Amino acid sequence: MPDHDLAIASLRSCALFAHVDDDRLRALVGLTRPRRFRRNEVIFHQDDVGDALHIVVEGGVKIVLPSPEGEEAIIASLKPGDFFGELALLDGSPRSTTATAMEATETLSLPRDQFLNLLSGDPRLVTALLRALAGELRRLTGHVEELHFLDLAGRLSMRLARLARAGDSDATGRIELDWPFTQSDLAAMIGGTRQSVNKLLSGLVDEGLIQIDRDTLVIDDLAALEARGSR
């Protein structure tokens, strides 16, 4: 059984269940199952059966498109409060992506039948889900725009800025980010190589735009980094 207080707080922080009152959240916790994953452990693979929705409780998850050659494109990175795996639940198709823990991670897993029952009985949940899907579509549209119209240095600067704003949309000035990403992860986000990302990161450090300290990335001036990305 999940820790009820932590589970309720996690569901309350998830946009999908933000409107649900405490009594219903307590009942909802009873329908979920806690799952724990090690760093780099796969949560589900592309083409797996979509049998559950996941809500991130602790840690972080990357959503990737794998290639037959073993490479991957990271299309999303998720933090506590985010949810994933809903598409396969809605249309009954196999998983379209692979989900992997970026660090020690805990999720709450909600089975497909329970999720569909909730949708059928709560119009506000449907509205919240549609809003989240629309936000994801806008994010992916922005990602495609960056891939087509920015060079690699611009894509890296904008991706770092997006990661900063994912935690705080009103962020300005100096920002400190918890940093579970490797240089290979960044390369997979922007369509580059680890070597090219290493060189570009060093350039941003030399320009005084960022600092990297173990598990923390510091953006000294978010507006300046965004301006660097739009050159």
C-alpha positions as CSV (number, residue, x, y, z in Angstrom):
1,M,0.0,0.0,0.0
2,P,1.2,3.5,-0.7
3,D,2.0,6.0,2.0
4,H,-1.3,7.7,2.1
5,D,-0.2,11.2,3.0
6,L,2.6,11.2,0.4
7,A,0.2,9.7,-2.2
8,I,-2.5,12.3,-1.5
9,A,0.0,15.1,-1.8
10,S,1.3,13.7,-5.0
11,L,-2.1,13.4,-6.6
12,R,-3.0,16.9,-5.4
13,S,0.1,18.2,-7.1
14,C,-0.9,16.5,-10.4
15,A,-2.8,18.8,-12.7
16,L,-5.1,15.9,-13.7
17,F,-6.5,15.6,-10.1
18,A,-6.1,19.2,-8.9
19,H,-9.9,19.7,-8.7
20,V,-10.6,16.5,-6.7
21,D,-11.5,16.9,-3.0
22,D,-9.7,15.3,-0.1
23,D,-12.2,12.5,0.4
24,R,-12.1,11.4,-3.2
25,L,-8.3,11.7,-3.3
26,R,-8.2,9.2,-0.3
27,A,-10.4,6.9,-2.2
28,L,-8.3,7.3,-5.4
29,V,-5.1,6.4,-3.5
30,G,-6.7,3.0,-2.7
31,L,-6.9,2.4,-6.5
32,T,-3.2,3.1,-7.1
33,R,-0.1,1.0,-6.7
34,P,3.3,2.5,-5.8
35,R,6.1,1.6,-8.1
36,R,9.8,2.2,-7.5
37,F,12.5,2.2,-10.2
38,R,16.3,2.4,-10.1
39,R,18.3,5.0,-12.1
40,N,18.1,4.1,-15.8
41,E,15.5,1.3,-15.2
42,V,12.8,1.1,-17.9
43,I,9.3,1.7,-16.7
44,F,7.7,0.5,-19.9
45,H,9.0,-0.1,-23.5
46,Q,7.7,1.1,-26.8
47,D,5.0,-1.3,-28.1
48,D,4.2,-2.6,-24.6
49,V,0.5,-3.0,-23.7
50,G,-0.8,0.3,-22.2
51,D,-2.2,-1.0,-18.9
52,A,-1.7,1.9,-16.4
53,L,-1.3,5.6,-16.0
54,H,1.7,6.8,-14.0
55,I,2.0,9.8,-11.7
56,V,5.6,10.8,-10.7
57,V,5.9,11.0,-6.9
58,E,9.7,11.3,-6.6
59,G,12.6,11.4,-9.0
60,G,12.4,12.0,-12.7
61,V,11.3,10.2,-15.9
62,K,12.4,10.6,-19.5
63,I,10.1,9.8,-22.4
64,V,12.1,8.6,-25.4
65,L,11.7,7.4,-28.9
66,P,14.2,4.6,-29.4
67,S,15.9,3.7,-32.7
68,P,16.8,0.2,-34.1
69,E,20.4,1.3,-33.8
70,G,20.1,1.8,-30.0
71,E,20.0,5.6,-30.1
72,E,17.2,7.6,-28.6
73,A,15.4,10.9,-28.9
74,I,14.2,12.4,-25.6
75,I,10.8,14.0,-26.2
76,A,10.0,14.9,-22.6
77,S,11.5,15.0,-19.2
78,L,9.1,14.7,-16.2
79,K,9.3,15.7,-12.6
80,P,7.1,15.0,-9.5
81,G,3.5,16.0,-10.2
82,D,3.7,15.1,-13.9
83,F,1.8,12.1,-15.3
84,F,2.5,9.9,-18.3
85,G,1.2,6.8,-20.2
86,E,-2.3,8.2,-20.9
87,L,-2.3,7.9,-24.7
88,A,-2.2,4.1,-24.8
89,L,-4.9,4.1,-22.1
90,L,-7.2,6.3,-24.2
91,D,-7.0,4.5,-27.6
92,G,-6.0,1.0,-26.5
93,S,-2.9,1.0,-28.7
94,P,0.5,-0.2,-27.7
95,R,2.9,2.2,-26.0
96,S,4.2,4.7,-28.5
97,T,7.3,5.6,-26.5
98,T,9.7,4.2,-23.9
99,A,9.7,5.6,-20.3
100,T,12.9,5.4,-18.3
101,A,13.8,6.5,-14.7
102,M,16.5,9.2,-14.8
103,E,17.3,8.7,-11.2
104,A,15.8,6.7,-8.3
105,T,12.1,7.3,-9.0
106,E,8.7,6.5,-7.5
107,T,5.4,6.6,-9.3
108,L,1.8,5.9,-8.5
109,S,0.3,3.5,-11.0
110,L,-3.4,3.7,-11.8
111,P,-4.8,0.7,-13.8
112,R,-6.4,1.4,-17.1
113,D,-9.9,0.2,-16.2
114,Q,-9.9,2.4,-13.1
115,F,-8.7,5.4,-15.1
116,L,-11.4,5.0,-17.7
117,N,-14.0,4.6,-15.0
118,L,-12.9,7.9,-13.5
119,L,-13.0,9.6,-16.9
120,S,-16.6,8.4,-17.5
121,G,-17.8,9.7,-14.2
122,D,-16.0,13.1,-13.9
123,P,-16.3,15.7,-16.7
124,R,-13.8,17.9,-14.9
125,L,-11.2,15.1,-15.2
126,V,-11.9,14.9,-18.9
127,T,-11.4,18.7,-19.2
128,A,-8.1,18.5,-17.2
129,L,-6.9,15.7,-19.4
130,L,-7.7,17.6,-22.6
131,R,-5.9,20.7,-21.3
132,A,-2.8,18.6,-20.5
133,L,-2.9,17.0,-23.9
134,A,-3.2,20.4,-25.6
135,G,-0.2,21.6,-23.5
136,E,1.8,18.6,-24.6
137,L,1.0,19.2,-28.3
138,R,2.0,22.9,-27.9
139,R,5.3,21.8,-26.3
140,L,6.0,19.3,-29.1
141,T,5.2,21.9,-31.7
142,G,7.8,24.2,-30.1
143,H,10.3,21.3,-30.1
144,V,9.8,20.7,-33.8
145,E,10.2,24.5,-34.4
146,E,13.5,24.5,-32.6
147,L,14.8,21.5,-34.5
148,H,13.9,23.1,-37.9
149,F,14.9,26.7,-37.3
150,L,17.7,26.8,-34.8
151,D,21.3,25.6,-35.0
152,L,22.6,23.1,-32.4
153,A,23.9,25.9,-30.1
154,G,20.5,27.6,-30.3
155,R,18.7,24.4,-29.6
156,L,20.8,23.7,-26.5
157,S,20.3,27.2,-25.1
158,M,16.6,27.1,-25.6
159,R,16.3,23.6,-24.2
160,L,18.1,24.6,-21.0
161,A,15.8,27.7,-20.8
162,R,12.7,25.5,-21.3
163,L,13.9,23.1,-18.5
164,A,14.2,26.1,-16.2
165,R,10.8,27.4,-17.0
166,A,9.2,23.9,-16.6
167,G,9.8,24.3,-12.9
168,D,8.7,28.0,-12.7
169,S,7.0,29.6,-15.8
170,D,7.7,33.0,-14.3
171,A,11.4,32.4,-13.6
172,T,13.8,35.3,-14.2
173,G,17.4,36.1,-13.5
174,R,19.6,33.4,-11.7
175,I,18.1,29.9,-11.7
176,E,19.4,26.8,-10.0
177,L,18.2,23.4,-11.4
178,D,18.5,19.9,-10.0
179,W,20.4,18.2,-12.8
180,P,19.9,14.4,-13.4
181,F,20.8,14.7,-17.1
182,T,23.9,13.4,-18.7
183,Q,25.5,15.0,-21.7
184,S,24.2,12.1,-23.7
185,D,20.7,13.0,-22.4
186,L,21.1,16.5,-23.6
187,A,22.3,15.3,-27.0
188,A,19.2,13.1,-27.3
189,M,17.0,16.1,-26.5
190,I,18.4,18.4,-29.2
191,G,19.5,16.0,-32.0
192,G,23.3,16.3,-31.4
193,T,26.1,14.2,-30.2
194,R,27.6,13.9,-26.7
195,Q,30.8,15.5,-28.0
196,S,29.1,18.4,-29.6
197,V,27.0,19.0,-26.4
198,N,30.2,18.9,-24.3
199,K,31.8,21.6,-26.5
200,L,28.7,23.8,-26.5
201,L,28.3,23.5,-22.7
202,S,31.9,24.6,-22.2
203,G,31.2,27.6,-24.5
204,L,28.2,28.6,-22.4
205,V,30.3,28.3,-19.2
206,D,33.0,30.5,-20.8
207,E,30.4,33.1,-21.8
208,G,29.3,33.2,-18.1
209,L,25.7,32.0,-18.9
210,I,25.7,28.8,-17.0
211,Q,27.6,26.9,-14.2
212,I,27.6,23.2,-13.7
213,D,28.3,21.9,-10.2
214,R,27.8,18.1,-9.8
215,D,24.0,17.6,-9.7
216,T,23.1,21.3,-10.1
217,L,23.1,23.5,-13.1
218,V,23.0,27.2,-12.5
219,I,21.7,29.6,-15.1
220,D,23.2,33.0,-14.2
221,D,20.8,35.0,-16.4
222,L,17.8,33.2,-17.9
223,A,16.9,36.1,-20.3
224,A,20.5,36.2,-21.6
225,L,20.4,32.4,-22.2
226,E,17.2,32.7,-24.1
227,A,18.6,35.6,-26.1
228,R,21.6,33.4,-26.9
229,G,19.3,30.7,-28.2
230,S,17.5,33.1,-30.6
231,R,20.6,34.3,-32.4
